[in-house]
Amino acid sequence: MLLRKESQLADRIPRLGEFDVAGDDHVVPFEVAPLDVRGRTVQLGPMIDSILARHDYPEVVSRLLAEAIVLTVLIGTSLKFEGKFILQTRTDGPVDLIVADFASPSSVRGYARFDDERLAAATAENTTSTAELLGSGVLALTIDQGMHMQRYQGIVQLENTSFEDVARIYFRQSEQIPTEVRLAVAKQIIPGDGGAEERWRAGGMLAQFLPQAPERLRVRDLPGGDGDTETEIAEGPEDNAWLELVALMETIEPDELFDPTVGAERLLFRLFNEHGVRVFESVEVRDDCSCSSDKIRGILEGFSAEEILESTEPDGRIHVSCEFCSTRYDFDPAEFVAKN
């Protein structure tokens, strides 16, 4: 059984056996009340393809960035205030920096930094899993509520860790909420008159165990231990409802998370129809960078005359490129020197 929030049925009442679908680039919140589970799922199409095509990274880097963006979208769209959610890695692997951020209500962007030689070696050796590309380091998850509000930041140590593991550990450590995550990325081949085209797709599901009774969240301690350990964090509680949720999500095939012929709602129905799953109004996400000429100009206006001179290229102009959207901005140094 799949139910929709009543407000979504005001304009159109689906006939028996029908239900509306959110489609690509819309996060679908859901609830499985009998299992005390709430979550979100998403299929990213044109949005993720636009970001990855613009950067034109090597394929393994594009896949890594896509995973980070899916996770950022799943967490960021849960914010109940105007603000920003930022995911950032700093590691010693071939891909030493990943940044993805979500700015409410719908803007998403991301970029990656990598070492060409080390990445080529990793590709030749087929050591290109998420954990292998990231290596060791830290991942910071930051919630920014804007001016006059303190930032909240959670840090997860990365040591042969996937982005799915990151989410599980983060929510267990920071909010004591058992969390299960599935992420998937793929290229879709689109036939056309001019030949086949490759387009990126990605998808994911995040589900959390939220029983009213706090004791149901408890994890059995290890022999001789006196608190949570990383092993306990990975295992989660032994509550039957939570164990069933984990078992159900383990049946998800990667292509079900991004295949447009499956869709978010059909996947939720397949997983939870025996319990009944309620889906809520979807949240659209867009490829939308917040950079602008005015913002860059404002930064340059704070430069000293010496810094302006150092920033001036041989052609007599100041060139600034946005790492996120690759937009290039050109300025005349004279307008800033005059102010200094």
ABEGO torsion letter per residue (X at the ends): XBBBBAAAAAABBBBBGBBBBAEBGBBBBBBBAAAGBBBBBBBBBAAAAAAAAAAGBBAAAAAAAAAAAAAAAAAAAABABBEBBBBBBBBABABABBBBBBBOAABBBBBBBBBAAAAAAAAAAGBABAAAAAEBEBBBBBBBAEBGBBBBBBBBBBBGBBAAAAAAAAAAAAAGBBBBBBBBBBBBBBBBAAEBBBBBBBBBBBBBBBBABAAAABBBBBBGBAEBBAAAAAAEBABAAAAAAAAAAAABBAAAAABAAAEAAAAAAAAAAAAEBBBBBBBBBBBBBABBAAAAAAAAAABBAAAAAAABBAAGBBBBBBAAAGBBBBBBAAAAAAAX
